[in-house]
Amino acid sequence: MPPEIIGLLIIGVMGIGGLLVYVGLREDRGRDPLQDRLAQWGERETPESLEEIELSLSFRERVILPMIKWIGEITTRFTPQKQLEATRRKLELANSSMEPTAFYAQRILFLFIFGVLGALLAFQVMGEGFPTGFLYMGGLAALGYFFPVLSLNGKIKKRQENILKALPDALDLLVICVEAGLGFDMAMGKVYEKWENELALAFGRVLREIQLGKLRREALRDMSTRMDVPDVNSFVAAIIQADQLGVSMAKILRIQSDLMRTKRRQRAQEKAHQAPIKMLIPMVFLIFPSIWIVLLGPAVLRVMASGLL
């Protein structure tokens, strides 16, 4: 069989597989599938057989989702347990509700998509032969397999930066509320009511856990574990220590607020000192060449027109 036909067959198989995985993982935004199913069965009579129930499901629920779940289970079966725990930890840090199985299925999806793009680029656009085309396809497929990991790391970093930015303002509000006579739990509730950032949502989760019977120090420790931000860890440790020793909560919060303000000012100064070095690369490779072209371009054209060059 000619290499071109084999390449086209591989492209077709990868395209169909990627399309099926994409349709299966796609979320239906704007509607609740559970409410749709309840409304559907509320309008119908009791089904007569199990076959009728199965046929009432959509093709996505009957075929695609079980296939994706099966692929994810096979992938996780051959994945070391330590790596699964690390993936679950990263998903927790990114505040994602995705399971490791779905995450690995997503990686397989991008592997198919980037593999198809690599095959199209190599065989159709660049017109490469069979071995070189497979190198392009394999390289892009590997890039697609690791792309969700890079995206997840970016989400974790962005979430931690948002928490760092929101922490000093949240501590100021906690200080005001506690000094006004509110308890620490009620002060966290005020932060949760006022803002909708990552830190406020974490405070809301802590309050719900406390209402369900978890100790406050355990709920705060779990919150700091889910964030993995050094400033939050020190804040939680100070609150737990003040609670155990009976120290004034308002005084501890005031000290923590001043400390976080100082740290934020130091981080801003550090970034300001790094700005000239970061600006050096675009200035040397982008701005300076443009200036030289604008200044010396007319002179070079005149010299070329005079015949000296």
Wavefront OBJ file of the C-alpha trace (Angstrom):
o trace
v 0.000 0.000 0.000
v 1.460 3.445 -0.900
v 2.637 5.652 1.975
v 0.211 8.420 0.987
v -2.798 6.125 1.409
v -1.515 4.909 4.778
v -1.076 8.519 5.883
v -4.614 9.402 4.789
v -6.012 6.400 6.666
v -4.173 7.413 9.814
v -5.455 10.974 9.448
v -9.014 9.711 9.061
v -8.830 7.417 12.095
v -7.314 10.154 14.249
v -9.860 12.686 13.058
v -12.805 10.415 13.853
v -11.358 9.536 17.268
v -10.655 13.164 18.119
v -14.156 14.186 17.036
v -15.754 11.503 19.215
v -13.692 12.453 22.247
v -14.451 16.150 21.711
v -18.183 15.559 21.469
v -18.079 13.379 24.567
v -16.126 15.861 26.678
v -17.988 18.935 25.484
v -20.071 20.546 28.187
v -23.594 21.662 27.416
v -23.525 25.246 28.680
v -26.675 27.071 29.623
v -28.776 24.077 30.586
v -28.874 21.431 33.273
v -29.025 17.877 31.855
v -30.562 16.561 35.072
v -33.427 19.031 34.868
v -33.940 18.166 31.197
v -34.194 14.463 32.019
v -36.593 15.092 34.912
v -38.782 17.281 32.726
v -38.719 14.666 29.987
v -39.774 11.825 32.289
v -42.344 14.046 33.969
v -44.207 14.366 30.700
v -44.077 10.646 29.876
v -45.597 7.577 31.340
v -43.656 4.843 33.097
v -41.436 3.015 30.541
v -42.484 -0.485 29.714
v -39.028 -2.077 29.365
v -35.322 -1.498 29.935
v -34.788 -1.264 26.180
v -37.119 1.732 26.020
v -35.124 3.470 28.736
v -31.844 2.840 26.920
v -33.208 4.050 23.590
v -34.470 7.247 25.224
v -30.887 8.265 25.977
v -28.958 10.340 23.485
v -26.158 8.934 21.347
v -23.660 10.894 23.436
v -24.853 9.283 26.674
v -25.209 5.787 25.224
v -22.033 5.512 23.171
v -19.562 8.376 23.397
v -19.407 8.970 27.159
v -19.005 5.245 28.045
v -16.293 4.951 25.388
v -14.420 7.951 26.768
v -14.779 6.620 30.298
v -13.440 3.268 29.117
v -10.454 4.931 27.418
v -9.753 6.993 30.533
v -9.929 3.923 32.762
v -7.517 2.041 30.491
v -5.128 4.994 30.540
v -5.248 5.364 34.321
v -4.853 1.594 34.743
v -1.373 1.778 33.240
v -0.528 5.026 35.029
v 1.421 4.792 38.317
v -0.576 5.580 41.422
v 1.905 8.263 42.417
v 1.328 10.089 39.141
v -2.453 9.834 39.585
v -2.172 11.366 43.045
v 0.015 14.153 41.660
v -2.562 14.842 38.938
v -5.383 14.882 41.486
v -3.328 17.293 43.586
v -2.799 19.637 40.639
v -6.495 19.582 39.788
v -7.247 20.477 43.402
v -4.778 23.373 43.300
v -6.441 24.631 40.110
v -9.850 24.406 41.841
v -11.057 22.070 39.118
v -13.804 19.498 39.626
v -12.385 17.292 36.865
v -11.411 13.756 37.769
v -7.977 12.386 36.804
v -9.721 9.966 34.435
v -11.350 12.833 32.530
v -8.071 14.746 32.560
v -6.227 11.865 30.905
v -9.071 11.536 28.395
v -8.591 15.227 27.629
v -4.903 14.584 27.016
v -5.809 11.812 24.587
v -8.176 14.232 22.833
v -5.408 16.767 22.281
v -3.060 13.987 21.211
v -5.494 13.051 18.436
v -6.131 16.658 17.400
v -2.468 17.686 17.265
v -1.579 14.392 15.568
v -4.133 15.082 12.837
v -2.836 18.637 12.432
v 0.726 17.338 12.191
v -0.267 14.779 9.571
v -2.120 17.400 7.512
v 0.825 19.780 7.782
v 3.372 17.158 6.777
v 1.569 15.205 4.047
v -0.750 17.813 2.528
v 0.830 21.237 3.079
v 4.563 20.507 3.084
v 4.369 17.391 0.890
v 6.863 15.423 2.965
v 7.493 11.708 2.546
v 6.380 8.875 4.798
v 9.200 8.844 7.463
v 9.544 12.632 7.748
v 5.760 13.065 7.864
v 5.515 10.639 10.758
v 8.161 12.620 12.626
v 6.081 15.793 12.261
v 2.929 13.963 13.279
v 4.594 12.328 16.300
v 6.133 15.596 17.482
v 2.858 17.516 17.352
v 0.999 14.596 18.933
v 3.455 14.627 21.846
v 2.973 18.389 22.139
v -0.801 17.901 22.243
v -0.470 15.216 24.918
v 1.437 17.577 27.212
v -0.593 20.688 26.341
v -3.301 20.079 29.039
v -0.537 19.761 31.649
v 0.915 23.123 30.638
v -2.553 24.663 30.673
v -3.244 23.223 34.132
v 0.031 24.604 35.484
v -0.893 28.009 34.077
v -4.287 27.894 35.802
v -2.642 26.992 39.105
v -0.187 29.871 38.837
v -2.909 32.332 37.874
v -5.130 31.220 40.772
v -2.304 31.588 43.281
v -1.488 35.064 41.950
v -5.139 36.109 42.302
v -5.163 34.833 45.889
v -1.998 36.791 46.691
v -3.537 39.970 45.271
v -6.797 39.542 47.193
v -5.307 38.528 50.552
v -4.282 42.007 51.911
v -7.681 43.549 51.102
v -9.462 40.560 52.637
v -7.375 40.879 55.801
v -8.233 44.587 56.039
v -11.917 43.752 55.873
v -11.476 41.002 58.463
v -9.749 43.478 60.794
v -12.540 46.026 60.406
v -15.253 43.442 61.026
v -13.555 41.866 64.054
v -12.738 45.228 65.636
v -16.374 46.220 65.097
v -17.476 43.295 67.279
v -18.105 40.459 64.846
v -16.692 36.988 65.320
v -14.051 35.579 63.002
v -16.531 33.283 61.250
v -18.956 36.133 60.639
v -16.088 38.283 59.376
v -15.198 35.589 56.842
v -18.860 35.566 55.848
v -18.660 39.304 55.138
v -15.641 38.728 52.894
v -17.551 35.969 51.108
v -20.563 38.259 50.613
v -18.539 41.245 49.388
v -16.241 39.655 46.813
v -16.340 36.826 44.277
v -12.633 36.064 43.912
v -10.823 32.816 44.679
v -10.074 33.740 48.293
v -13.668 34.731 49.033
v -14.939 31.472 47.546
v -12.448 29.582 49.713
v -13.748 31.412 52.798
v -17.285 30.445 51.821
v -16.276 26.798 51.554
v -14.644 26.981 54.997
v -17.875 28.355 56.474
v -19.939 25.587 54.889
v -17.551 22.954 56.239
v -17.798 24.475 59.717
v -21.582 24.390 59.492
v -21.407 20.700 58.595
v -19.482 19.955 61.785
v -15.804 20.276 60.871
v -13.547 22.067 63.332
v -12.482 25.529 62.272
v -8.764 24.787 62.478
v -9.205 21.685 60.312
v -11.259 23.612 57.747
v -8.613 26.356 57.635
v -5.803 23.818 57.237
v -7.665 22.168 54.381
v -8.124 25.588 52.757
v -4.394 26.338 52.937
v -3.636 22.872 51.534
v -5.960 23.462 48.572
v -4.205 26.771 47.813
v -0.527 26.025 48.552
v 0.274 29.739 48.910
v 2.962 30.593 51.508
v 1.203 33.778 52.673
v -2.057 31.919 53.208
v -0.206 29.189 55.091
v 1.334 31.717 57.483
v -2.029 33.455 57.937
v -3.798 30.191 58.727
v -1.037 29.132 61.121
v -1.318 32.447 62.980
v -5.112 32.168 63.246
v -4.950 28.592 64.525
v -2.272 29.494 67.074
v -4.252 32.513 68.287
v -7.356 30.367 68.623
v -5.521 27.719 70.664
v -3.678 30.179 72.935
v -6.590 32.541 73.448
v -4.836 35.575 71.959
v -6.917 38.500 70.755
v -8.061 37.737 67.220
v -8.220 41.427 66.279
v -4.573 41.941 67.255
v -3.412 38.923 65.262
v -5.407 40.019 62.224
v -3.954 43.537 62.474
v -0.407 42.143 62.550
v -1.136 39.819 59.609
v -2.708 42.654 57.632
v 0.335 44.891 58.100
v 2.621 41.984 57.203
v 0.724 41.180 53.989
v 0.729 44.837 52.978
v 4.490 44.963 53.456
v 4.980 41.781 51.431
v 2.814 43.093 48.598
v 4.813 46.337 48.534
v 8.050 44.350 48.411
v 6.760 42.198 45.536
v 5.770 45.345 43.637
v 9.239 46.836 44.173
v 10.853 43.593 43.040
v 8.850 43.602 39.814
v 9.709 47.264 39.280
v 13.432 46.450 39.542
v 13.003 43.570 37.083
v 11.232 45.753 34.507
v 14.369 47.312 32.900
v 15.950 43.896 32.374
v 12.762 42.500 30.858
v 12.458 45.536 28.587
v 16.005 45.050 27.304
v 15.165 42.096 25.036
v 12.305 43.757 23.064
v 14.322 46.984 22.867
v 17.391 45.286 21.385
v 15.578 42.973 18.966
v 12.512 45.068 18.040
v 12.786 48.761 18.870
v 16.444 49.480 18.056
v 16.349 47.796 14.592
v 13.238 49.809 13.711
v 14.943 53.041 14.783
v 18.031 52.218 12.719
v 15.885 51.452 9.690
v 14.021 54.759 10.022
v 17.208 56.793 10.569
v 19.590 55.100 8.146
v 17.095 53.846 5.560
v 16.915 57.070 3.492
v 20.711 57.452 3.594
v 21.229 53.876 2.371
v 18.730 54.435 -0.450
v 20.553 57.606 -1.508
v 23.920 55.837 -1.528
v 22.459 52.954 -3.548
v 20.923 55.420 -6.025
v 24.251 57.216 -6.491
v 25.901 53.959 -7.553
v 28.473 53.738 -4.782
v 27.036 50.390 -3.612
l 1 2 3 4 5 6 7 8 9 10 11 12 13 14 15 16 17 18 19 20 21 22 23 24 25 26 27 28 29 30 31 32 33 34 35 36 37 38 39 40 41 42 43 44 45 46 47 48 49 50 51 52 53 54 55 56 57 58 59 60 61 62 63 64 65 66 67 68 69 70 71 72 73 74 75 76 77 78 79 80 81 82 83 84 85 86 87 88 89 90 91 92 93 94 95 96 97 98 99 100 101 102 103 104 105 106 107 108 109 110 111 112 113 114 115 116 117 118 119 120 121 122 123 124 125 126 127 128 129 130 131 132 133 134 135 136 137 138 139 140 141 142 143 144 145 146 147 148 149 150 151 152 153 154 155 156 157 158 159 160 161 162 163 164 165 166 167 168 169 170 171 172 173 174 175 176 177 178 179 180 181 182 183 184 185 186 187 188 189 190 191 192 193 194 195 196 197 198 199 200 201 202 203 204 205 206 207 208 209 210 211 212 213 214 215 216 217 218 219 220 221 222 223 224 225 226 227 228 229 230 231 232 233 234 235 236 237 238 239 240 241 242 243 244 245 246 247 248 249 250 251 252 253 254 255 256 257 258 259 260 261 262 263 264 265 266 267 268 269 270 271 272 273 274 275 276 277 278 279 280 281 282 283 284 285 286 287 288 289 290 291 292 293 294 295 296 297 298 299 300 301 302 303 304 305 306 307 308 309
